[in-house]
Amino acid sequence: MKKPSRRAAFPQSAESPHRVAVPPFLTPPRILGLLAALAAALADQAHKYWMLDVFGIGARQPITLTPFLDVVLSWNYGVSYSLFQAHEGVGRALLLAGQSVIVAGLIWWLWRAQSRLLTLAIGLVVGGALGNAADRLARGAVADFFYFHTTLPVGPLANYVFNVADVAITAGVAMLLFETLFSESPPAEGAA
Protein backbone atom coordinates (compact mmCIF):
# COMPACT_ATOMS: atom_id res chain seq x y z
CA MET A 1 0.00 0.00 0.00
CA LYS A 2 1.38 3.36 -1.05
CA LYS A 3 1.80 6.05 1.65
CA PRO A 4 0.17 9.41 0.85
CA SER A 5 2.75 12.08 0.25
CA ARG A 6 2.95 15.21 2.37
CA ARG A 7 2.44 17.25 -0.79
CA ALA A 8 -1.07 15.86 -1.18
CA ALA A 9 -2.27 18.07 1.66
CA PHE A 10 -1.33 21.17 -0.34
CA PRO A 11 -2.05 20.68 -4.04
CA GLN A 12 0.22 22.11 -6.68
CA SER A 13 -0.49 25.63 -7.81
CA ALA A 14 -2.08 26.05 -11.23
CA GLU A 15 0.48 28.78 -11.95
CA SER A 16 3.49 26.52 -11.63
CA PRO A 17 3.56 22.73 -11.49
CA HIS A 18 6.51 22.84 -9.05
CA ARG A 19 5.08 25.40 -6.67
CA VAL A 20 2.96 24.20 -3.76
CA ALA A 21 -0.16 26.23 -2.99
CA VAL A 22 -0.16 27.97 0.38
CA PRO A 23 -3.09 27.31 2.71
CA PRO A 24 -5.49 30.29 2.57
CA PHE A 25 -4.91 31.31 6.20
CA LEU A 26 -1.20 31.74 5.47
CA THR A 27 -1.38 34.11 2.51
CA PRO A 28 1.45 36.66 2.56
CA PRO A 29 -0.62 39.73 3.60
CA ARG A 30 -2.15 37.78 6.49
CA ILE A 31 1.21 36.48 7.61
CA LEU A 32 2.60 40.02 7.65
CA GLY A 33 -0.30 41.23 9.78
CA LEU A 34 -0.08 38.30 12.18
CA LEU A 35 3.70 38.71 12.52
CA ALA A 36 3.25 42.45 13.16
CA ALA A 37 0.70 41.69 15.90
CA LEU A 38 2.97 39.10 17.48
CA ALA A 39 6.04 41.38 17.29
CA ALA A 40 4.18 44.37 18.77
CA ALA A 41 2.72 42.36 21.65
CA LEU A 42 6.02 40.62 22.43
CA ALA A 43 8.06 43.84 22.23
CA ASP A 44 5.60 45.55 24.56
CA GLN A 45 5.59 42.74 27.10
CA ALA A 46 9.38 42.35 26.97
CA HIS A 47 9.83 46.07 27.55
CA LYS A 48 7.37 46.07 30.45
CA TYR A 49 9.06 43.06 32.02
CA TRP A 50 12.46 44.73 31.74
CA MET A 51 11.25 48.10 33.09
CA LEU A 52 9.31 46.61 36.02
CA ASP A 53 11.26 43.50 37.00
CA VAL A 54 14.84 44.06 35.84
CA PHE A 55 15.46 47.82 35.75
CA GLY A 56 13.05 48.59 38.60
CA ILE A 57 11.69 51.87 37.26
CA GLY A 58 9.40 52.25 40.27
CA ALA A 59 12.39 52.96 42.54
CA ARG A 60 14.34 55.07 40.01
CA GLN A 61 11.75 57.45 38.61
CA PRO A 62 11.63 60.00 37.18
CA ILE A 63 14.46 59.74 34.69
CA THR A 64 14.71 62.85 32.54
CA LEU A 65 15.67 62.10 28.94
CA THR A 66 14.92 65.51 27.42
CA PRO A 67 13.22 68.69 28.65
CA PHE A 68 9.93 67.24 27.36
CA LEU A 69 10.31 63.47 27.88
CA ASP A 70 10.79 61.54 31.12
CA VAL A 71 10.75 57.85 31.95
CA VAL A 72 8.34 57.13 34.82
CA LEU A 73 6.01 54.42 36.06
CA SER A 74 2.34 55.24 35.73
CA TRP A 75 -0.51 52.75 36.14
CA ASN A 76 -3.46 53.36 33.82
CA TYR A 77 -6.69 51.78 35.08
CA GLY A 78 -8.68 53.04 32.10
CA VAL A 79 -8.14 53.56 28.39
CA SER A 80 -6.42 56.44 26.57
CA TYR A 81 -5.93 59.51 28.75
CA SER A 82 -7.16 57.35 31.68
CA LEU A 83 -10.78 57.57 30.52
CA PHE A 84 -13.24 54.99 31.91
CA GLN A 85 -11.06 54.09 34.88
CA ALA A 86 -11.87 50.71 36.40
CA HIS A 87 -10.11 49.71 39.62
CA GLU A 88 -12.39 46.77 40.47
CA GLY A 89 -13.06 43.39 38.87
CA VAL A 90 -16.36 44.15 37.13
CA GLY A 91 -15.10 47.36 35.54
CA ARG A 92 -11.89 45.69 34.39
CA ALA A 93 -13.89 42.78 32.98
CA LEU A 94 -16.04 45.23 31.01
CA LEU A 95 -12.94 47.00 29.66
CA LEU A 96 -11.43 43.65 28.65
CA ALA A 97 -14.70 42.56 27.03
CA GLY A 98 -14.86 45.77 25.03
CA GLN A 99 -11.23 45.41 24.04
CA SER A 100 -11.85 41.79 23.00
CA VAL A 101 -14.74 42.79 20.73
CA ILE A 102 -12.60 45.48 19.08
CA VAL A 103 -9.64 43.10 18.62
CA ALA A 104 -11.94 40.44 17.14
CA GLY A 105 -13.30 42.99 14.66
CA LEU A 106 -9.77 44.07 13.74
CA ILE A 107 -8.68 40.45 13.21
CA TRP A 108 -11.71 39.90 10.95
CA TRP A 109 -10.67 43.01 8.99
CA LEU A 110 -7.06 41.77 8.83
CA TRP A 111 -8.27 38.42 7.50
CA ARG A 112 -10.16 40.09 4.64
CA ALA A 113 -7.50 42.68 3.78
CA GLN A 114 -5.43 42.24 0.63
CA SER A 115 -2.96 45.10 0.98
CA ARG A 116 0.31 44.45 2.82
CA LEU A 117 0.29 47.97 4.28
CA LEU A 118 -3.25 47.49 5.55
CA THR A 119 -2.48 44.12 7.17
CA LEU A 120 0.72 45.52 8.71
CA ALA A 121 -1.22 48.49 10.13
CA ILE A 122 -4.01 46.35 11.54
CA GLY A 123 -1.46 43.90 12.94
CA LEU A 124 0.30 46.69 14.85
CA VAL A 125 -2.99 47.91 16.33
CA VAL A 126 -3.98 44.36 17.32
CA GLY A 127 -0.56 43.65 18.85
CA GLY A 128 -0.63 46.87 20.84
CA ALA A 129 -4.14 46.15 22.08
CA LEU A 130 -3.14 42.62 23.08
CA GLY A 131 -0.06 43.93 24.91
CA ASN A 132 -2.18 46.32 26.96
CA ALA A 133 -4.86 43.66 27.53
CA ALA A 134 -2.17 41.30 28.87
CA ASP A 135 -1.24 44.00 31.40
CA ARG A 136 -4.82 44.48 32.44
CA LEU A 137 -5.22 40.72 32.93
CA ALA A 138 -1.93 40.14 34.76
CA ARG A 139 -1.54 43.37 36.72
CA GLY A 140 -5.02 44.90 36.88
CA ALA A 141 -3.81 48.02 35.05
CA VAL A 142 -1.66 49.03 32.10
CA ALA A 143 1.93 50.08 32.84
CA ASP A 144 2.98 53.27 31.05
CA PHE A 145 6.55 54.59 31.08
CA PHE A 146 7.16 57.46 28.69
CA TYR A 147 5.93 60.83 29.98
CA PHE A 148 5.70 63.44 27.24
CA HIS A 149 5.08 66.92 28.63
CA THR A 150 5.21 70.50 27.50
CA THR A 151 4.10 73.92 28.67
CA LEU A 152 2.90 74.80 25.17
CA PRO A 153 -0.88 75.19 24.82
CA VAL A 154 -1.45 71.98 22.84
CA GLY A 155 -4.45 70.61 24.71
CA PRO A 156 -4.39 67.01 25.94
CA LEU A 157 -0.94 66.36 24.46
CA ALA A 158 0.57 68.73 27.02
CA ASN A 159 0.83 65.70 29.34
CA TYR A 160 0.77 62.24 27.84
CA VAL A 161 2.06 58.96 29.31
CA PHE A 162 2.42 55.97 27.00
CA ASN A 163 4.15 52.62 26.43
CA VAL A 164 5.46 50.49 23.56
CA ALA A 165 1.96 49.08 22.89
CA ASP A 166 0.64 52.63 22.49
CA VAL A 167 3.44 53.37 20.02
CA ALA A 168 2.43 50.30 17.97
CA ILE A 169 -1.23 51.34 18.03
CA THR A 170 -0.38 54.90 17.00
CA ALA A 171 1.92 53.72 14.19
CA GLY A 172 -0.79 51.33 12.97
CA VAL A 173 -3.44 54.06 12.98
CA ALA A 174 -1.06 56.40 11.10
CA MET A 175 -0.55 53.67 8.48
CA LEU A 176 -4.31 53.16 8.22
CA LEU A 177 -4.77 56.88 7.59
CA PHE A 178 -1.99 56.84 4.99
CA GLU A 179 -3.55 53.82 3.27
CA THR A 180 -6.96 55.50 3.26
CA LEU A 181 -5.75 58.86 1.99
CA PHE A 182 -3.06 57.88 -0.51
CA SER A 183 -3.78 54.39 -1.83
CA GLU A 184 -5.17 53.99 -5.28
CA SER A 185 -8.52 52.33 -4.92
CA PRO A 186 -9.99 50.45 -7.87
CA PRO A 187 -12.83 52.24 -9.66
CA ALA A 188 -16.32 51.30 -8.52
CA GLU A 189 -18.25 48.86 -10.67
CA GLY A 190 -20.33 50.60 -13.31
CA ALA A 191 -18.27 53.80 -13.07
CA ALA A 192 -17.78 55.45 -16.44
Secondary structure, DSSP 8 states (H G I E B T S, - for coil): -----GGGGS-B-SS-TTSB---GGG-HHHHHHHHHHHHHHHHHHHHHHIIIIII-HHHH--EEEETTEEEEEEEESSSGGGTT---SHHHHHHHHHHHHHHHHHHHHHHHH---HHHHHHHHHHHHHHHHHHHHHHHHSSEEEEEEEE-SSS-GGGGEEEE-HHHHHHHHHHHHHHHHHHHS-----TT--
